Every structure is written in C-alpha cells, then in structure tokens.
C-alpha cells in the first residue's frame, strides 16, 4: 500500500512539473522582430515591469514620432519619482532608448504575439525589464 501511494505521489508531481514546463514554454514571447523603422514603436504601451529588487510596477510608455519617450510607473523607481523622459533611436536593427536617469537606458525589442505587438524593454544594467503591450487610446 505504501509503495502504491508513493508511486502515485511521484506521478502527480511529475505531471505538475511537465504541465508547468509546457505552460512556460507556450507563454514566452516569440523571437524579436528586426527593427526596420521607428514607426513600429510609436504609440502608447502598458504592462508590468520588474525592477532590481524583484518588485513589479505597472508601467505606461508613450513613444512619439519625433523620437522622444515618456515612462510613467505606478510607484517610485529607486526613490527617484514615477515619471521619466528620454530619446529613442534605431541602431543596428534594435531600438535604443536613452535617458539621463541611471538604470533606465536600454534596448527595446518588438515582438508579435497573440495578435498583439509587444515591447520588451531591457535596461543596460539589468535592473529593469518590462513587457509592454500596445494600446490604442
């Protein structure tokens, strides 16, 4: 009887592990689309960002056709406020977002997943990562 229960527990945990792997594999974004023109990132984007301490913050990003951006976070980023500004440019097939605030300059990649455009924002120092969905408003 003990062997039967132990075997069923192992099967249960193995099933949970395989299901978790399947869900994770299916939920990751596809490879980035090569950046060819700046128009593809112009607009309003929103989603969740993870900052260096592991906390999630809701983030809104607006990119203008002139190459500037504004980011608004739901809570202060390292006690430095919630609103940040910078410039964006196309460089070597990627979008480069720069700001004078340490920790927020980085590379932005464009992805198409579930019939929606997504921006993935990686800061140069690795302390900020955001997955932002394109919004029409």
Secondary structure, 3 states (H helix, E strand, C coil): CHHHHHHHHHHHHHHHHHHHHHHHHHHCCCCCECCCCHHHHCEEEEEEEEECCCCEEEEEEEECCCCEEEEEECCCCCCCCCEEEEEEEEECCEEEEECCCCCCCEEEEEEEECCEEEEEEEECCCCEEEEEEEECC
